[in-house]
Amino acid sequence: MKHKVLRKQENSRMCLVCGVKNDFGLKASFYELDNGELAGIFTPREEHQSYPGIAHGGISAAILDETIGRAIMVTDRDMLGYTVELNLKYKKHVPLGQKLIVIGRITREKSRTFEGTGEIILANGEVAASATAKYLKVPLDKMPSFQEDSEDRMEWQVNISENDPREIEYEQKTDMKTCLRLG
Ligand SMILES: CCCCCCCC/C=C\CCCCCCCC(=O)SCCNC(=O)CCNC(=O)[C@H](O)C(C)(C)COP(=O)(O)OP(=O)(O)OC[C@H]1O[C@@H](n2cnc3c(N)ncnc32)[C@H](O)[C@@H]1OP(=O)(O)O
């Protein structure tokens, strides 16, 4: 099913997953969708390899961690989190050199913490890896360097590109109504 992009999220300067100036990183972009989920788009490269042709499992963990963590911004643009727990299931190889989609959503929100789930989806629609994660809430303005006149602060911004998709197509893996009930 196709889902409309409602908003592109900010990228950072040097984050391994979303840093626009981190040449060893994934340079992923994140899009908030009309079904309340967050989609990331990324292309693992040779720098991210484990066995030849296959992305390192730590890279899958990093992109899932960030996508679920960022999903809190769908409902609260000024909130992020410190990961306190991350569990992954590796189901298929994640290939290098192919544009992939990662989806995240929040399943439970409390006053100090939130939890969510996510999947890396292959071009054929199969789930390559899935994760559950828990975070301690940290308001963006309490993040290190946020109050400073630093490069990190200046470069935390939405970078619109002509390659940004207007719609993202994938089969939704989790019923959002179930998530709300769980929450
Ligand atoms: C200038 C601005 C630039 C912005 C740039 C942004 C760039 C990125 C963009 C976007 C990213 C978005 C996505 C995020 C993705 C990546 C995030 C990371 O990689 S974060 C690094 C890895 N994680 C850590 O380093 C935490 C290390 N842990 C700690 O520091 C402490 O454990 C801390 C502060 C998190 C909690 O310690 P306490 O003592 O303050 O809190 P207590 O009361 O013990 O726990 C609070 C809750 O957390 C649970 N908790 C704490 N530690 C836990 C643990 N080890 N395992 C499981 N649960 C734990 C507890 O059970 C409790 O949950 P209950 O409220 O009961 O539901």
The ligand as an SDF file (V2000), in Angstrom:
LIG
                    3D

 67 69  0  0  0  0  0  0  0  0999 V2000
   22.5260   19.8200   18.7200 C   0  0  0  0  0  0  0  0  0  0  0  0
   21.3320   18.8270   18.4650 C   0  0  0  0  0  0  0  0  0  0  0  0
   21.7390   17.7710   17.5850 C   0  0  0  0  0  0  0  0  0  0  0  0
   20.6970   16.6670   17.4990 C   0  0  0  0  0  0  0  0  0  0  0  0
   21.3290   15.5330   16.7390 C   0  0  0  0  0  0  0  0  0  0  0  0
   20.4880   14.3020   16.7380 C   0  0  0  0  0  0  0  0  0  0  0  0
   21.1860   13.2480   15.9370 C   0  0  0  0  0  0  0  0  0  0  0  0
   20.4580   11.9460   15.9550 C   0  0  0  0  0  0  0  0  0  0  0  0
   19.0810   12.1050   15.4680 C   0  0  0  0  0  0  0  0  0  0  0  0
   18.1070   11.3410   15.8520 C   0  0  0  0  0  0  0  0  0  0  0  0
   18.2920   10.2000   16.7550 C   0  0  0  0  0  0  0  0  0  0  0  0
   16.9690    9.6650   17.1370 C   0  0  0  0  0  0  0  0  0  0  0  0
   16.8800    8.2670   17.6200 C   0  0  0  0  0  0  0  0  0  0  0  0
   17.7960    7.8250   18.6690 C   0  0  0  0  0  0  0  0  0  0  0  0
   18.6080    6.6590   18.2220 C   0  0  0  0  0  0  0  0  0  0  0  0
   19.9580    6.5490   18.8210 C   0  0  0  0  0  0  0  0  0  0  0  0
   19.9730    6.8680   20.2740 C   0  0  0  0  0  0  0  0  0  0  0  0
   21.2450    6.4740   20.9210 C   0  0  0  0  0  0  0  0  0  0  0  0
   22.0830    5.8730   20.3450 O   0  0  0  0  0  0  0  0  0  0  0  0
   21.4130    6.9550   22.5400 S   0  0  0  0  0  0  0  0  0  0  0  0
   22.9900    6.2330   22.9450 C   0  0  0  0  0  0  0  0  0  0  0  0
   22.8270    4.8680   23.5100 C   0  0  0  0  0  0  0  0  0  0  0  0
   22.1680    4.8990   24.8110 N   0  0  0  0  0  0  0  0  0  0  0  0
   22.7880    5.4110   25.8890 C   0  0  0  0  0  0  0  0  0  0  0  0
   23.9110    5.8800   25.8340 O   0  0  0  0  0  0  0  0  0  0  0  0
   22.0230    5.3600   27.1890 C   0  0  0  0  0  0  0  0  0  0  0  0
   22.9050    4.8840   28.3250 C   0  0  0  0  0  0  0  0  0  0  0  0
   22.1010    4.8020   29.5400 N   0  0  0  0  0  0  0  0  0  0  0  0
   22.0280    5.8390   30.3870 C   0  0  0  0  0  0  0  0  0  0  0  0
   22.6570    6.8600   30.2180 O   0  0  0  0  0  0  0  0  0  0  0  0
   21.0980    5.6740   31.5710 C   0  0  0  0  0  0  0  0  0  0  0  0
   20.7330    4.3200   31.6860 O   0  0  0  0  0  0  0  0  0  0  0  0
   19.8120    6.5300   31.3640 C   0  0  0  0  0  0  0  0  0  0  0  0
   20.1770    8.0160   31.5250 C   0  0  0  0  0  0  0  0  0  0  0  0
   19.1630    6.3100   30.0130 C   0  0  0  0  0  0  0  0  0  0  0  0
   18.7550    6.1610   32.4220 C   0  0  0  0  0  0  0  0  0  0  0  0
   19.3140    6.1830   33.7000 O   0  0  0  0  0  0  0  0  0  0  0  0
   18.5350    6.9030   34.9190 P   0  0  0  0  0  0  0  0  0  0  0  0
   19.1950    6.4330   36.1580 O   0  0  0  0  0  0  0  0  0  0  0  0
   18.4910    8.3590   34.6830 O   0  0  0  0  0  0  0  0  0  0  0  0
   17.0380    6.4440   34.7910 O   0  0  0  0  0  0  0  0  0  0  0  0
   16.2660    5.2120   35.4750 P   0  0  0  0  0  0  0  0  0  0  0  0
   15.2500    5.8330   36.3990 O   0  0  0  0  0  0  0  0  0  0  0  0
   17.2140    4.2060   36.0200 O   0  0  0  0  0  0  0  0  0  0  0  0
   15.5110    4.5570   34.2110 O   0  0  0  0  0  0  0  0  0  0  0  0
   14.5210    5.2530   33.4640 C   0  0  0  0  0  0  0  0  0  0  0  0
   13.7750    4.2530   32.6230 C   0  0  0  0  0  0  0  0  0  0  0  0
   14.6820    3.6030   31.7230 O   0  0  0  0  0  0  0  0  0  0  0  0
   14.7200    2.1910   31.9950 C   0  0  0  0  0  0  0  0  0  0  0  0
   16.0920    1.7440   31.8780 N   0  0  0  0  0  0  0  0  0  0  0  0
   17.1840    2.3870   32.3180 C   0  0  0  0  0  0  0  0  0  0  0  0
   18.2820    1.7240   32.0100 N   0  0  0  0  0  0  0  0  0  0  0  0
   17.8850    0.6120   31.3690 C   0  0  0  0  0  0  0  0  0  0  0  0
   18.5680   -0.4620   30.7550 C   0  0  0  0  0  0  0  0  0  0  0  0
   19.9170   -0.5280   30.7430 N   0  0  0  0  0  0  0  0  0  0  0  0
   17.8460   -1.4290   30.1650 N   0  0  0  0  0  0  0  0  0  0  0  0
   16.4850   -1.3600   30.1180 C   0  0  0  0  0  0  0  0  0  0  0  0
   15.7730   -0.3440   30.6590 N   0  0  0  0  0  0  0  0  0  0  0  0
   16.4710    0.6210   31.2680 C   0  0  0  0  0  0  0  0  0  0  0  0
   14.1760    2.0300   33.4090 C   0  0  0  0  0  0  0  0  0  0  0  0
   13.5590    0.7740   33.6130 O   0  0  0  0  0  0  0  0  0  0  0  0
   13.1310    3.1290   33.4510 C   0  0  0  0  0  0  0  0  0  0  0  0
   11.9720    2.7100   32.7410 O   0  0  0  0  0  0  0  0  0  0  0  0
   10.5110    2.8490   33.3800 P   0  0  0  0  0  0  0  0  0  0  0  0
   10.3150    4.3280   33.6780 O   0  0  0  0  0  0  0  0  0  0  0  0
   10.5180    2.0010   34.6130 O   0  0  0  0  0  0  0  0  0  0  0  0
    9.5850    2.3490   32.3050 O   0  0  0  0  0  0  0  0  0  0  0  0
  1  2  1  0
  2  3  1  0
  3  4  1  0
  4  5  1  0
  5  6  1  0
  6  7  1  0
  7  8  1  0
  8  9  1  0
  9 10  2  0
 10 11  1  0
 11 12  1  0
 12 13  1  0
 13 14  1  0
 14 15  1  0
 15 16  1  0
 16 17  1  0
 17 18  1  0
 18 19  2  0
 18 20  1  0
 20 21  1  0
 21 22  1  0
 22 23  1  0
 23 24  1  0
 24 25  2  0
 24 26  1  0
 26 27  1  0
 27 28  1  0
 28 29  1  0
 29 30  2  0
 29 31  1  0
 31 32  1  0
 31 33  1  0
 33 34  1  0
 33 35  1  0
 33 36  1  0
 36 37  1  0
 37 38  1  0
 38 39  2  0
 38 40  1  0
 38 41  1  0
 41 42  1  0
 42 43  2  0
 42 44  1  0
 42 45  1  0
 45 46  1  0
 46 47  1  0
 47 48  1  0
 47 62  1  0
 48 49  1  0
 49 50  1  0
 49 60  1  0
 50 51  1  0
 50 59  1  0
 51 52  2  0
 52 53  1  0
 53 54  1  0
 53 59  2  0
 54 55  1  0
 54 56  2  0
 56 57  1  0
 57 58  2  0
 58 59  1  0
 60 61  1  0
 60 62  1  0
 62 63  1  0
 63 64  1  0
 64 65  2  0
 64 66  1  0
 64 67  1  0
M  END
$$$$
